[in-house]
Every structure is written in C-alpha cells, then in structure tokens.
Amino acid sequence: MSETRVHFYQVGSFAVGNRLLSADERTVQSDRRRTNSIDSGHRACQGCGEALGARYALDAAMQATGGQLVAVNATGCLEVFSTPFPETSWQIPWLHSLFGNAPAVATGVAAAMRVKGRDQVRVVGQAGDGGTVDIGFGTLSGMFERNDDVLFICYDNEGYMNTGVQRSAATPPAARTATTDAVGPEPGNPFGQGKDLPRIAMAHGIPYVATATVADLHDLERKVERAMSFHGARYLHVFVPCPLGWGAASSETIHLARLAKETGIFPVYEAEYGEVTGVTKIRRPAPVTEYLRLQRRYAHLFGHPGRPDVVARLQAMADANIARYGLLATEEDE
Amino acid sequence: MLQQIEGSHAIAESVARCRPEVVCAYPISPQTHIIEAIGVMVKEGALAPCEFINVESEFAAMSVSIGASAAGARAYTATASQGLLFMIEAVYNAAGLGLPIVMTLANRAIGAPINIWNDHSDAMAVRDSGWIQLFAETNQEAADLHVQAFRLAEELSVPVMVCMDGFILTHAVEGVDLLDQEQVDGFLPPYEPRQVLDPEDPVSIGAMVGPEAFEEVRYLAHLRQLDALDRIPEIAAEFAAMSGRDSGGLVRPYRLEDAETVIVAMGSVLGTIKDAVDERRDAGERLGVLGITSFRPFPLEAVRQALAGRARVIVVEKAFSLGMGGVLATDVAMAIGTTTLHTVVAGLGGRPITRTALLDMLERARSGRLDPLSFLDLDEGVIARERARMATVRRSGPFAENVLRDLGRPREDPA
C-alpha cells in the first residue's frame, strides 16, 4: 500500500490543527481537562509570551506527573503578575522566595519530598532570563552539577522586563534596552557579550537540555514530557517574546517566536547528557530583517541611513547558528 | 551521657538527635566541624531519612533550607561571619516566610580586614531579620539550646539561630552531657508545618504584599517574637524538668542580689566576667552579672527587673555599631531608662577578654573613670600613630596593613 505524506500547511504557520490529529496526538492545551496550572485572570500584559510559555509548560508537566507537581518561582514578571493577593493564578503548589535562589529552593523542595517518601512529587523551578542567566546563575549551576531532581525552565524574553526593560546577559546584540540605549556610535546592546545558557547547561552533562518557543506548542509540550521522563537536573529554555520590552504588537508574539526560529536567531534543539540529540529544522528560511523590523528595539537599525552593517552582523550570527546546529531542512526532512 | 567532646561535635550530636531531614553544608570556619560531623552521620545512614546537600554557597545553603522547610522537612544549617552575610537576603526571607529553620552561628568577626576569630559582629548584622537569636554561654548550653531551638522554631514557625562563640566554644574540648535519643524524642515532637507545598492541597507561598497589608504582616511577625518571650522560659523550664539542666531562658542572673554595679554580656565571656566579679566581690565590692541568652526577642522586661535600682550598668559586648557605639547597650538602655550606662566594646575579631583587663575596667568604673563608650584593651598608641600618618600623608595607604606594620616593627628596648 502506498503512503502519502500529509503536509499540514494551514495559514502559512506550519501549525498543525488538533482536529487533523488523532486524539492521542493532540496537545495537552487542547484537552478540556488541562489543569490550567496558571489560571486566567492574572495581570500579564496583552500578548505576554511568558504567561503562554508557563501555562504550556506547567500543564504539560502536570500531565506528565499525574498532577504531582510543585513549582518554585524566582522574582520577576511571572511572579508579580500571577499573585496579586488575595488572588493567585496558581492551581498548583507554588513558592516564591527570592530573585536569585529559585534553583536552590527547588533543590530543597526535591530533597524534602525524598525524605518524606514522596518521590512521585516532582519539582519545577522557573525564572525569567535575568533570574536564570544573571542573578540566579550561581545557584542554577550548583543545582545542575549536583544533578538535583529539578526541571528548571527559563522563560527568556531577553531582558529585565519587570523592572522596566533593562539589559540582561540574554539580551541580543544591538537591541535597545533602558540600559543599552540606541545612542552613540554602537547603539543598543554591544556585540560579543552575553551567555548561551543552553550550551552552558549542556556542559554540566545533565540528563536533558532543550530549547523551545511558544510558537510550537507540540514541540514544547513534547520536550516537557521528555524532560519529566528523566530524573536529575534538566533545563528547558523557552523563547517568549515580550511585546512591551521589544516594542512589538501584542498580536505578533507567536509570529515573532516563529520567526526567531525560522531565521536561525534562536536555534531549537534538544540534548541528552551533553550531546545534541535533535534539532528542529527551519521550514521556511527567512532573513533576520523580517524578524527585526517588527520590533522597535531594533528600529535604530532601519530607516535612513540605518545600520546595514549591524544587520549584517546579526544575519551572520543567525547563519552561524544554522551552520552549528544544521538547521536547514533537506528534502528528506520534508 | 557526659563525655569529653569538641564543641562542634557536641552540636552535631545534639542536632542529629533532633532528627533533621535536610542539612545543607557550605564550609566556613569556625562552624565547619559541625557540618562535617553531621555529613559523616548522614553518609553512614545513621540519620536516615536525611538528605545532606553540599551546596555552592551560603546563599544556596539557606535557600535550599527554605525550599526544604516549605515542603515540610526539618531543615538545619550552620554558618559564620562572611557566610552569614552572603546568605543574608535568604536569612531575611526565611524569617519573612515564617519557616522554622534552625541554624548554628559560630560567631566570628566580619571583614575587612579579614579575621577568622570570634566576636559578635555577624549576629548583630542580622539582628533585625526576624530570626530568634539565642546565645550560648558554654558548650553544654549550646548543645541543649539546639534541642530547644527546634521546639521553639516549629511551635512558632519562626527560624532560630543558636549563636555560639567561634573557636572559644566550637573548638573547645570539654565535658558535655548529651541527651539520649529517647529524651530528645520525648521533648521534640515531629515537625508539623503550618504551611506546606503539597499537590493534594495547593497553596501559593511568597506572594507580593503591598502597602495595604505589609505593616500588618510584619507586625504579626513581631508578635510571634513576643510570643517567643513567653515560650523561651517555658521551654527552658520543661527542658530542665526533663534533663535536670538549667539551659536557655531569657536572661541568666549571677550574684545580683545586692549588686550596685551589674555587668551585662552575652556568650562565653560570661564565664570570665563571673571570675572577675567573684574576685572583686571577695574584696567587698557589690558586683553582679546579667547574661543575655535571648538577644532576639530582647527581654526588655526581664532586663528591666534585673537592673532596676542599680547604681551602674556596664555592658561588655563583642560588637559595636560604627559611628554610634554599643548594640546590646542600646537595647539595655531601652530597658533601664536613666541608670548610668556604660558600653565596653571588647573581644573584637577574637581578642581575648582577660580577667586582668576586666578588673582594670571595673576599677575605672568604681573610681568614675569609665567613659560612656570605651574599648577594652585598646592600643591607644598605634591608633594615635596611624591617625597622625593619615593627618600628614594624603596617600597614607591601607590602614589595616599600616596598623599591622606598626605593630610588627622592632620595639625600642625599654631598658
């Protein structure tokens, strides 16, 4: 019997509609029994990528653990917008301690569950990029090297958005922030700085490291499920556009996340025990300008005279990602 | 069982009998022997179920303790000096969250200049953090206080810091009578948290509190400290009934009955002070001593009663607030009102507080030559010389090194 590959081209997004899939292939989010771990009514901005990422990831983790989940949260947007007491969005046990200690607090929770004989209860630590790559980096690295049984999720929106859009070590070159303004001969964030945390995580040799974006729900949920199948330290780096901090339309969040992946700016891949085991190929290659032009934080690169030289450097970085991870799709990938 | 044992090991044994469930370790002198000894016990399986976690910093040690305690485990750690300062954000956080962590603070000076020896600067730096701070006079009391500390912490959902003088107590080998396991089990029930992270009953802990409620939340924390003022002596009395030992409590009076002058102090120096007082009592002077065991909460009423009607109060303390003066003395002044009060800063960075120096100080007090704020055994000469250097040379260099160089120069032969 011959077989015909189905191509799910719908609205130019490559998104796969759940109605075209069998029930067991549908997303957790599409299931009316999803836990809504972070429930509606919170105070995130319209179009917030982090709120989406947290809901997708935690609902998938709840599904994977049969509801036996505790979340530890660093200080940041996610913490502030979710708990304007007496209201809380959290339908799961949730603890916020400090900005820089969420990985260590998560270690403590996991240790307590072990001594209490409740090994089935799993722990997720979560933070924005500031809480992960900057102020929480020491405790995160400690948690990694001890291989503590924690899934740590970084919702990366490339800056300190909660405090008013300042630069973090995850802010990309040339991006304007309140502390890397678009002034002077090298406007925006300098080139040659910043941390590539997924690769640093891989260097710890931990069981599982993955990157994902809020544009690919199936991929994100699958990676959370995969992460929960391991014990030990795991790291998930989720790309979450920030309309406020990036100067983008609220309606463009998913589009921007998809473009970050399609341009090669944000490589989507996974790794086990320090080795890359899979990459998500680029389906429809796009130049970085397509991504940059949608964001006011890069506005200084365009117009007249603009900075084609800087755009070229950003394109070169994306091309380097494409080469490093082999992101271009071949005929076989189709 | 009475045994000859190093202070740190006595604490480790005492903590072990409290059945800790998560113990975090990060090395810093002079507390390291405590967590080393507990680490051995955990690795041998003697404390199962107990997790011993080697963390990457004191900040992580307190943070792991926070997570463990919030998830319902009995959490313990130990630190000192710079380590306490490195974890200070989490120290405040543990208290603010109301998590009953117990921590040993092996009191040590704070740098710069770096100094590993004993004083109380570290404890004073977290005096306002919301932790209960109990000071041990002896290793016996330190061992006993840890058992009481877990009971107190867990009853009130407030973290407790047991302060013991670094090296002077932690490294001293002397007789300590440790409780057996049955005694501790009878005194310290299993931890029943007021709040716990539990998937069966999810709660949010650590939400932002705005101006509408922050004051009330903080006041509630203050009230729990005041509750501790009642519970500390009650727990000490129960402990005495069980063990036959008088350990803990709020204050520790010594020969106060007819004393005109009372010396107030905390920690191991009380022993030396009592010796000095005995000597001068034999010479007919009416002296007494008031040891402060509970520094936070501060027992204003007990101190007031103990010091009422005394002609003179002298506070000997191993820390001071630069630009101001005594820290403990300020609290004592709050208690006693108008009685003549002297602050004597002593024993900073491990300088021995000798009986000779104390006797000299008491003589100055008797003869009206003791200043409101003075520094015991202060080398006036080296200070005058460095002040002169600073006054005459703009680039006079780092002053700590200057003082060391000054002290190390060859002395002129007095003969």
Interface residues (C-beta under 8 A of the other chain):
Chain A: G67 Q68 L69 V70 V72 N73 E79 V80 T83 P84 F85 T88 W90 Q91 I92 P93 W94 L95 H96 S97 L98 G100 N101 A104 V105 A106 T107 G108 V109 A110 A111 A112 M113 R114 V115 K116 G117 V121 G138 T139 S141 G142 E145 R146
Chain B: E21 V22 C24 P49 C50 E51 I53 N54 V55 E56 S57 F59 A60 S63 V64 S65 I66 G67 A68 S69 A70 A71 G72 A73 A75 E89 A90 N93 L97 L197 D198 P199 D201 P202 V203 S204 I205 G206 A207 M208 V209
